[in-house]
Amino acid sequence: MDAPGKTNPIPLRHRFGRRFVQLQAGLLVYGLSLALLVRAHLGLDPWDVFQQGISRHTGLSFGTVVCAVGALVLLLWIPLRQRPGLGTISNVVVIGVAADLALRVVPDAGAWWLRGALMVGGVVLNAAATGLYIGARMGPGPRDGLMTGLSQRFGWLSIRVARTSIEVTVLAAGFLLGGSVGVATVLYAFGIGPLTQLFLPLFAVRDPAPAAIPALA
């Protein structure tokens, strides 16, 4: 998704330690946010509706499906000529593992107020986590890269249209597979953009100073 500030990759060596820790923290929190939404039983975001539907039909854990779908989406980058970064590979592995670990310790919510709290907390944490891992500028996630790659490959296709088309498709497929669609799906659709816009400037790593970039001979 587009957000204020620069989010394109920068030289890997620039503030590598801080950026790597920020990236991994963002992905871990992202996985936790997915677990909170699953346990709220009020619906999921489009991709996770799809992934939960696959999980229910295959018997694979939710996190395993998240990793597998991320890897398959990454393969679609090849004809789109997109280049993965360290953040891209980490995204494929870490989020699913973190989600499965969190699902082991976060119980199902029973009371309505607790379900609501998990839903709101999941959406807010998801936005903060997105700001963290995108702000680290170590490469987009596989699903984000698919969106931008399609837009670049087909010049007439805007990023907004590409994202909407992809998410409507996976949401419909996930619904047919039995994934959870509900009020959280709507809240996510309308809330994740503004919330990410709020968090990203807090975590975005700035460009290195010109003197810090080695000159090419």
PETARA-V531878 format. One record per pair of residues at least 12 apart in sequence whose ideal C-beta (glycine too) atoms are under 6 Angstrom apart, sorted by the first residue. I is the first residue (numbers start at 1). J is the second residue. If there is no record, write none. Layout:
I	J
I	J
//
This chain:
3	196
3	197
3	200
4	201
5	200
5	201
5	204
7	134
9	85
9	137
9	139
10	137
14	208
19	136
19	138
19	205
22	132
22	136
23	87
23	133
23	136
23	138
25	132
26	129
26	132
26	133
27	90
27	94
27	95
27	133
28	98
29	125
29	129
30	95
30	129
31	95
31	98
31	99
31	102
32	102
33	122
33	125
33	126
33	129
34	48
34	99
35	99
35	102
35	103
35	106
36	118
36	121
36	122
37	122
37	184
39	106
39	108
39	109
39	118
40	109
40	115
40	118
40	119
42	115
42	119
42	182
42	183
42	184
43	180
43	181
43	182
43	183
43	184
43	185
44	180
45	188
46	167
46	170
46	171
47	170
49	171
49	174
49	179
49	181
50	170
50	173
50	174
51	65
51	66
51	69
52	179
52	180
53	174
53	177
53	178
53	179
56	178
57	177
61	100
63	96
63	97
63	99
63	100
66	95
66	96
66	99
67	96
70	92
70	142
71	92
73	142
73	143
73	146
74	142
76	146
77	145
80	149
80	153
82	145
82	149
84	139
85	138
85	139
86	138
86	139
87	138
87	139
88	139
91	141
119	184
123	187
123	188
123	191
127	192
127	195
127	196
127	199
128	199
130	196
131	196
131	199
131	200
131	203
132	203
135	200
135	203
135	204
137	205
147	162
147	163
150	162
//
